[in-house]
């Protein structure tokens, strides 16, 4: 049987348009240059200041476009990363841990039982010291139901 080895990265290939720039990179570079020219014209004609004196403002205005075109945070495109970052920081998708002791019925309440100094009953305190699979010991009578 004939076989040809293929690299894993072949699925991530993007065709190059000009030089080593893809459509996305070329669009971001064009947007950065256009925005910097518009900022310079606005500074010169509307504000009446020399753009050469305030080049840092022009750099700061066009920097987000440059970042979108060339940076790949965590190997993702900037649009994907920005969406995931926004969802992570501004949405309420929290997973809450619920111990298996409550799922299998060994413990009834999630909160602590408070009886004048005793926080937990003795059997529950013993189970808290067990890690993972040791809680389900058939010899001790603790079996997953």
C-alpha positions in Angstrom: 0.0 0.0 0.0 1.3 3.4 -0.9 1.6 6.0 1.9 2.7 9.6 2.0 3.8 11.2 5.2 2.0 14.5 5.8 3.0 17.1 8.4 0.5 18.0 11.1 0.8 21.7 10.3 -0.6 21.3 6.7 -4.1 22.1 8.0 -2.9 25.5 9.4 -1.5 26.7 6.1 -2.7 30.0 4.9 -2.0 31.2 1.3 0.3 34.2 1.0 -0.7 37.1 -1.1 2.1 39.6 -1.1 5.5 38.6 0.3 4.8 36.7 3.5 1.4 38.3 4.2 -1.9 36.6 4.2 -5.2 38.4 3.4 -5.7 39.0 7.1 -2.3 40.4 7.7 -2.5 42.5 4.5 -5.9 43.9 5.6 -4.5 44.8 9.1 -1.4 46.5 7.6 -3.5 48.5 5.2 -5.9 49.5 8.0 -2.9 50.6 10.2 -1.3 52.7 7.5 -4.6 54.2 6.5 -5.5 55.1 10.0 -2.1 56.6 10.7 -2.4 58.8 7.5 -5.9 59.9 8.6 -4.7 60.7 12.1 -1.8 62.7 10.6 -4.1 64.7 8.3 -6.5 65.3 11.2 -3.7 66.6 13.4 -2.4 68.9 10.6 -5.6 70.3 9.2 -8.1 70.3 12.1 -5.9 70.6 15.2 -3.2 72.7 13.5 -0.3 70.9 15.0 2.7 69.3 13.2 2.3 65.5 13.0 6.1 65.1 13.3 5.9 66.5 16.9 3.2 64.0 17.9 4.3 60.8 16.2 3.7 58.8 19.4 -0.1 59.6 19.1 0.0 58.2 15.5 1.8 55.1 16.7 -0.6 54.6 19.5 -3.6 54.9 17.2 -2.3 52.4 14.6 -0.9 49.9 17.1 -4.1 47.8 17.6 -4.2 47.1 13.8 -0.5 46.0 13.9 -1.2 43.8 16.8 -4.2 42.2 15.1 -2.1 41.5 12.1 1.0 40.0 13.5 0.5 38.8 17.1 -0.9 35.3 17.8 -1.6 35.0 21.5 -1.7 31.3 22.5 -1.4 30.3 18.8 -4.8 31.7 17.9 -5.9 34.5 15.6 -6.5 37.8 17.5 -10.2 37.7 16.8 -10.6 34.2 18.3 -8.4 35.2 21.3 -10.4 38.4 21.9 -13.7 36.6 21.8 -12.5 33.9 24.3 -10.9 36.5 26.6 -14.0 38.6 26.6 -16.2 35.5 27.4 -13.9 34.4 30.1 -13.7 37.7 31.9 -17.2 39.0 31.4 -19.5 36.0 31.4 -20.7 33.8 34.3 -19.8 30.3 33.1 -18.6 28.9 36.4 -18.4 25.2 37.2 -19.0 24.5 40.9 -17.4 21.5 42.5 -19.8 19.1 44.3 -17.9 16.4 46.2 -18.8 12.8 45.4 -19.7 12.2 49.0 -22.9 14.2 48.5 -23.6 12.6 45.1 -23.5 9.0 46.4 -25.4 9.9 49.6 -22.7 9.5 52.3 -23.3 13.1 53.4 -26.6 15.0 53.4 -25.7 18.7 53.9 -23.1 20.7 52.0 -22.6 23.1 54.9 -21.0 22.2 58.2 -23.1 20.8 61.1 -22.5 23.0 64.0 -23.2 21.5 67.5 -21.4 23.5 70.2 -17.9 23.1 69.0 -18.2 20.0 66.8 -18.0 20.9 63.1 -18.3 17.5 61.5 -19.4 14.1 62.8 -16.7 11.5 63.3 -17.5 9.3 60.3 -17.5 12.3 57.9 -14.2 13.6 59.3 -12.7 10.2 58.6 -13.8 10.2 55.0 -12.4 13.7 54.5 -8.9 12.3 55.1 -9.3 9.8 52.2 -8.1 10.9 48.8 -10.0 9.9 45.6 -10.5 6.2 45.1 -9.7 5.4 48.8 -13.2 6.6 49.7 -14.7 3.7 47.8 -13.1 0.8 49.7 -15.2 -2.4 49.7 -13.3 -3.8 52.6 -14.3 -0.7 54.7 -17.9 -0.9 53.5 -17.7 2.3 51.4 -18.9 1.3 47.9 -20.1 3.4 45.1 -23.8 2.8 44.8 
